[in-house]
Amino acid sequence: MYVYENKLNLIECKTGVYDSISQRNITNEALYKLAALKKDFGLFAKSEFHTLSSKGATAEYLKQIYYDRANILGIKLIDRNDIINKN
């Protein structure tokens, strides 16, 4: 968390979204945690989820449903491609 220009910014960073121990994608947990924090800190909090994973079809990747869910929750999802392209 940090404050920039009088706005609270919440960022969750993950190197990957696949937990090899439990063998599941952890994106949902991260998105809902950010949504809960955003709710607790008010409407003006800005939330972002950063990951080095990229978009794909398997559990190890970010599926389109995660992008849609992040959009609904008001969370900006930044993946490997965004980082490489400096968006």
N, CA, C and O of each residue as an XYZ file, in Angstrom:
348
protein
N       0.844     -1.173      0.000
C       0.000      0.000      0.000
C       0.885      1.231      0.000
O       1.957      1.252      0.605
N       0.410      2.258     -0.695
C       1.091      3.539     -0.657
C       0.088      4.634     -1.025
O      -0.951      4.367     -1.630
N       0.416      5.855     -0.652
C      -0.422      7.006     -0.976
C       0.317      7.839     -2.010
O       1.484      8.188     -1.829
N      -0.378      8.153     -3.096
C       0.175      8.994     -4.146
C      -0.896      9.987     -4.564
O      -2.014      9.600     -4.905
N      -0.552     11.274     -4.537
C      -1.479     12.343     -4.867
C      -2.772     12.214     -4.056
O      -3.873     12.345     -4.591
N      -2.613     11.958     -2.767
C      -3.717     11.842     -1.813
C      -4.683     10.703     -2.120
O      -5.836     10.742     -1.691
N      -4.235      9.703     -2.848
C      -5.068      8.529     -3.126
C      -4.329      7.278     -2.651
O      -3.127      7.123     -2.867
N      -5.077      6.400     -2.003
C      -4.518      5.142     -1.532
C      -4.428      4.154     -2.688
O      -5.398      3.958     -3.421
N      -3.276      3.539     -2.849
C      -3.044      2.545     -3.891
C      -2.725      1.215     -3.238
O      -1.850      1.133     -2.376
N      -3.427      0.180     -3.643
C      -3.217     -1.176     -3.128
C      -2.711     -2.041     -4.276
O      -3.329     -2.098     -5.338
N      -1.592     -2.707     -4.057
C      -1.024     -3.552     -5.104
C      -0.720     -4.926     -4.526
O      -0.095     -5.051     -3.472
N      -1.168     -5.945     -5.228
C      -0.838     -7.331     -4.904
C       0.093     -7.807     -6.012
O      -0.245     -7.716     -7.192
N       1.256     -8.309     -5.638
C       2.240     -8.782     -6.617
C       2.469    -10.282     -6.450
O       2.657    -10.771     -5.336
N       2.450    -10.992     -7.548
C       2.722    -12.429     -7.559
C       3.636    -12.735     -8.739
O       3.391    -12.267     -9.851
N       4.685    -13.516     -8.507
C       5.535    -13.910     -9.618
C       4.802    -14.867    -10.544
O       5.046    -14.876    -11.751
N       3.919    -15.662     -9.994
C       3.107    -16.588    -10.776
C       1.766    -16.770    -10.110
O       1.594    -16.422     -8.942
N       0.826    -17.307    -10.835
C      -0.523    -17.485    -10.290
C      -0.855    -18.947    -10.010
O      -1.976    -19.271     -9.619
N       0.116    -19.820    -10.211
C      -0.117    -21.246     -9.992
C       0.675    -21.708     -8.777
O       1.898    -21.574     -8.732
N      -0.034    -22.253     -7.791
C       0.600    -22.788     -6.589
C       0.868    -24.273     -6.828
O      -0.062    -25.079     -6.859
N       2.126    -24.625     -6.993
C       2.465    -26.011     -7.321
C       2.236    -26.963     -6.156
O       2.059    -28.162     -6.373
N       2.235    -26.460     -4.925
C       2.001    -27.320     -3.766
C       0.541    -27.767     -3.712
O       0.251    -28.957     -3.593
N      -0.372    -26.803     -3.801
C      -1.797    -27.149     -3.773
C      -2.335    -27.455     -5.163
O      -3.471    -27.911     -5.301
N      -1.531    -27.210     -6.195
C      -1.900    -27.433     -7.595
C      -3.178    -26.720     -7.988
O      -4.113    -27.322     -8.518
N      -3.198    -25.410     -7.712
C      -4.369    -24.617     -8.100
C      -3.943    -23.194     -8.427
O      -2.875    -22.733     -8.023
N      -4.795    -22.520     -9.160
C      -4.574    -21.130     -9.528
C      -5.011    -20.250     -8.355
O      -6.108    -20.429     -7.827
N      -4.171    -19.310     -7.947
C      -4.456    -18.478     -6.769
C      -4.958    -17.078     -7.129
O      -5.029    -16.206     -6.263
N      -5.301    -16.861     -8.388
C      -5.735    -15.539     -8.830
C      -7.010    -15.090     -8.126
O      -7.099    -13.939     -7.701
N      -8.005    -15.979     -7.992
C      -9.261    -15.603     -7.333
C      -9.027    -15.079     -5.922
O      -9.586    -14.054     -5.531
N      -8.198    -15.788     -5.161
C      -7.918    -15.367     -3.787
C      -7.304    -13.977     -3.750
O      -7.691    -13.144     -2.930
N      -6.352    -13.725     -4.630
C      -5.692    -12.422     -4.666
C      -6.669    -11.320     -5.052
O      -6.644    -10.239     -4.464
N      -7.530    -11.580     -6.035
C      -8.501    -10.566     -6.461
C      -9.509    -10.259     -5.359
O      -9.826     -9.093     -5.122
N     -10.014    -11.283     -4.686
C     -10.993    -11.047     -3.629
C     -10.371    -10.384     -2.409
O     -11.031     -9.607     -1.719
N      -9.094    -10.688     -2.136
C      -8.410    -10.009     -1.037
C      -8.275     -8.517     -1.344
O      -8.510     -7.679     -0.473
N      -7.899     -8.187     -2.574
C      -7.801     -6.787     -2.969
C      -9.159     -6.096     -2.917
O      -9.258     -4.947     -2.486
N     -10.199     -6.792     -3.353
C     -11.549     -6.211     -3.324
C     -11.987     -5.925     -1.891
O     -12.604     -4.893     -1.624
N     -11.671     -6.833     -0.968
C     -12.031     -6.631      0.438
C     -11.268     -5.445      1.025
O     -11.845     -4.632      1.748
N      -9.987     -5.344      0.720
C      -9.198     -4.207      1.208
C      -9.706     -2.900      0.626
O      -9.794     -1.892      1.328
N     -10.040     -2.918     -0.654
C     -10.575     -1.717     -1.309
C     -11.865     -1.275     -0.632
O     -12.081     -0.083     -0.416
N     -12.714     -2.227     -0.301
C     -13.977     -1.921      0.382
C     -13.711     -1.321      1.758
O     -14.369     -0.361      2.158
N     -12.744     -1.889      2.483
C     -12.429     -1.398      3.824
C     -11.851      0.011      3.807
O     -12.102      0.798      4.720
N     -11.074      0.334      2.767
C     -10.415      1.632      2.714
C     -11.201      2.683      1.948
O     -10.774      3.836      1.897
N     -12.312      2.335      1.362
C     -13.172      3.322      0.713
C     -13.138      3.267     -0.805
O     -12.303      2.593     -1.409
N     -14.057      3.986     -1.392
C     -14.242      3.967     -2.836
C     -13.077      4.553     -3.614
O     -12.891      4.223     -4.785
N     -12.300      5.404     -2.994
C     -11.243      6.086     -3.719
C      -9.924      5.335     -3.720
O      -8.938      5.820     -4.274
N      -9.890      4.180     -3.120
C      -8.681      3.361     -3.148
C      -8.540      2.741     -4.536
O      -9.515      2.267     -5.119
N      -7.329      2.750     -5.050
C      -7.037      2.183     -6.368
C      -6.344      0.836     -6.166
O      -5.367      0.750     -5.421
N      -6.839     -0.214     -6.819
C      -6.289     -1.556     -6.637
C      -5.715     -2.089     -7.936
O      -6.289     -1.915     -9.010
N      -4.555     -2.749     -7.811
C      -3.924     -3.374     -8.967
C      -3.379     -4.741     -8.573
O      -2.896     -4.935     -7.457
N      -3.464     -5.674     -9.499
C      -2.888     -7.006     -9.322
C      -1.814     -7.172    -10.387
O      -2.117     -7.168    -11.580
N      -0.548     -7.320     -9.963
C       0.583     -7.469    -10.877
C       1.082     -8.903    -10.821
O       1.219     -9.477     -9.741
N       1.350     -9.478    -11.974
C       1.886    -10.833    -12.027
C       2.796    -11.000    -13.239
O       2.627    -10.333    -14.259
N       3.759    -11.902    -13.105
C       4.631    -12.228    -14.224
C       4.036    -13.346    -15.077
O       4.652    -13.766    -16.056
N       2.857    -13.827    -14.722
C       2.158    -14.814    -15.549
C       1.561    -14.094    -16.751
O       1.446    -12.868    -16.758
N       1.191    -14.850    -17.747
C       0.578    -14.268    -18.930
C      -0.727    -14.977    -19.256
O      -1.075    -15.984    -18.640
N      -1.432    -14.441    -20.221
C      -2.732    -14.982    -20.597
C      -2.576    -16.322    -21.302
O      -1.716    -16.482    -22.169
N      -3.411    -17.279    -20.924
C      -3.371    -18.600    -21.541
C      -4.599    -19.405    -21.157
O      -5.518    -18.886    -20.523
N      -4.611    -20.662    -21.539
C      -5.806    -21.486    -21.348
C      -5.710    -22.455    -20.176
O      -6.738    -22.973    -19.738
N      -4.523    -22.718    -19.657
C      -4.396    -23.716    -18.606
C      -4.343    -23.069    -17.228
O      -4.306    -21.843    -17.113
N      -4.338    -23.881    -16.198
C      -4.370    -23.404    -14.814
C      -3.157    -22.550    -14.461
O      -3.237    -21.695    -13.578
N      -2.025    -22.775    -15.147
C      -0.807    -22.033    -14.852
C      -0.840    -20.607    -15.381
O       0.053    -19.814    -15.081
N      -1.847    -20.279    -16.154
C      -1.938    -18.980    -16.800
C      -3.172    -18.211    -16.337
O      -4.022    -18.736    -15.618
N      -3.245    -16.963    -16.764
C      -4.419    -16.133    -16.477
C      -5.460    -16.367    -17.560
O      -5.212    -16.094    -18.735
N      -6.598    -16.861    -17.178
C      -7.685    -17.082    -18.128
C      -8.501    -15.796    -18.266
O      -8.415    -14.913    -17.412
N      -9.278    -15.689    -19.318
C     -10.087    -14.490    -19.566
C     -11.032    -14.211    -18.397
O     -11.326    -13.052    -18.107
N     -11.506    -15.251    -17.729
C     -12.436    -15.065    -16.614
C     -11.805    -14.208    -15.500
O     -12.509    -13.457    -14.825
N     -10.489    -14.320    -15.309
C      -9.823    -13.518    -14.277
C      -9.761    -12.051    -14.666
O      -9.896    -11.173    -13.813
N      -9.558    -11.779    -15.949
C      -9.574    -10.392    -16.428
C     -10.967     -9.789    -16.245
O     -11.105     -8.644    -15.815
N     -11.999    -10.571    -16.576
C     -13.379    -10.116    -16.424
C     -13.708     -9.861    -14.955
O     -14.315     -8.845    -14.619
N     -13.307    -10.784    -14.082
C     -13.580    -10.651    -12.657
C     -12.864     -9.425    -12.077
O     -13.444     -8.681    -11.286
N     -11.624     -9.222    -12.468
C     -10.870     -8.052    -11.997
C     -11.569     -6.771    -12.434
O     -11.655     -5.817    -11.662
N     -12.064     -6.746    -13.657
C     -12.770     -5.575    -14.173
C     -14.042     -5.304    -13.361
O     -14.321     -4.157    -13.013
N     -14.798     -6.334    -13.063
C     -16.023     -6.192    -12.273
C     -15.714     -5.667    -10.873
O     -16.462     -4.853    -10.332
N     -14.609     -6.138    -10.289
C     -14.227     -5.724     -8.934
C     -13.509     -4.374     -8.901
O     -13.179     -3.874     -7.825
N     -13.266     -3.784    -10.068
C     -12.591     -2.492    -10.131
C     -11.099     -2.584     -9.863
O     -10.498     -1.660     -9.314
N     -10.501     -3.714    -10.257
C      -9.075     -3.958    -10.037
C      -8.390     -4.028    -11.395
O      -8.848     -4.723    -12.302
N      -7.290     -3.301    -11.521
C      -6.522     -3.347    -12.765
C      -5.582     -4.546    -12.701
O      -4.781     -4.662    -11.773
N      -5.678     -5.437    -13.685
C      -4.846     -6.627    -13.740
C      -3.708     -6.371    -14.725
O      -3.938     -6.145    -15.913
N      -2.484     -6.411    -14.216
C      -1.301     -6.164    -15.044
C      -0.506     -7.460    -15.130
O      -0.010     -7.964    -14.122
N      -0.388     -7.997    -16.347
C       0.308     -9.273    -16.532
C       1.673     -9.077    -17.184
O       2.122     -7.950    -17.398
N       2.319    -10.189    -17.494
C       3.668    -10.174    -18.075
C       3.738     -9.296    -19.325
O       4.684     -8.524    -19.483
N       2.762     -9.405    -20.198
C       2.774     -8.633    -21.447
C       2.717     -7.128    -21.179
O       3.398     -6.353    -21.850
N       1.915     -6.716    -20.210
C       1.834     -5.299    -19.870
C       3.167     -4.795    -19.331
O       3.588     -3.681    -19.643
N       3.826     -5.615    -18.525
C       5.112     -5.227    -17.945
C       6.179     -5.124    -19.023
O       6.954     -4.168    -19.047
N       6.221     -6.110    -19.918
C       7.210     -6.098    -20.991
C       6.981     -4.912    -21.929
O       7.935     -4.267    -22.364
N       5.709     -4.627    -22.240
C       5.374     -3.527    -23.155
C       5.332     -2.177    -22.453
O       5.077     -1.153    -23.086
N       5.585     -2.170    -21.131
C       5.609     -0.956    -20.303
C       4.292     -0.187    -20.349
O       4.283      1.044    -20.328
N       3.180     -0.919    -20.412
C       1.864     -0.281    -20.338
C       1.557     -0.052    -18.898
O       0.496      0.478    -18.569
